[in-house]
Amino acid sequence: MLYTLEILNLKCGGCANSVKKGLNSIEGVETVEVDVENGKVSFDATSDETVNIVKEKLANMGYPEVGDANTLIHKAKSFVSCATGRMGSKE
């Protein structure tokens, strides 16, 4: 089933690369698409439990779903994920 989440701190292609890599590592997640301009990530997931795992993974990477109460903590994490995604895209 296709899910779309609106997430925070998604600013560039480096962020998008980090999000794709992170979500593709989750069993039960397929076809990850990131829309940087609109701050959205879409993916196919096999269950609602998998969607919860995706939300947790995104938050831990610094890209929480809109409405998450811990946005300041997540913002710092997103800078690290963004930089990692930028370095990975140059290979």
N, C-alpha and C positions, 0 to 999 in steps of 0.2 A: 504494500500500500504506500502511496506517495504522501509524504509529510513535508510541510514548509514551516520553518521557524524564523521569526524575526529576531535577530541577535544584535548585541551591542558591540562596539569597538572594531567593527569590520571596516577597515579603511583603505586597503590596497591589495594588489595582487599577491604580495607576501602573506598577508593575512589569509587570503583565499587559499593559497597553497597549503598553509598550515592546517586550515579547517578541513580541506579535502583529505590530506594525508591522515589526519587524526580520525576522521569519521570512517575512512576506508579501512582502518585497522580494527574496526568493531565488527564482530561476527553478526551477520543478519542485516548489515547495511550495504546497500548497493546504489549505484547511479547517483553520486553526490554532485550537486550543482550549486555553485556559490554566485550570488548576485551582489557584488560589492556595492554597486550604486544604490540599491534599495535595502541593503543590510539583511539579506535573507539567504538562508540555506535550505535547499530541497534535497530530499533523499528518499529512497525506497527502504522500508524497514519491514521485517517479518512479523513484529509484534509490538504491542504497546510497551512492553518491558524494554524492548530494544530502543524505543523512542526515549524512554527515561534514561537509559544508559547514554544515549547521544546527548541529551540535555546536560547530564552531569559531566560528560567529557568536554563539551563546549565550555561550560562554566570553569572547569579546571584549567582549560587552555587560555582563559581570559575573554571568552566570547559568550557571555550568558544570554539567555533568552530575555527579551525586553520584559521588564517588570521584576527582575531578580533584585532582591534587596541588598545584595553585597557588591554593587557595581564598582565601587572604588578599588576593592581588592582585585577584582577581575580586570580592571583597566591596566594595572601594572603587569599582570600576567600576559595580557594581549600584546604588550610591547615586545616581550621575549618571543612569543609565538610568531609575531610578524617578522622579526629579524631572522628567525630560524627559517621561515618560509621564503624570505628573500634570498638567503644564502642557498637554499635547496633548489631554487628555480634557476640558478646560474650554472648548474652542473650539466 
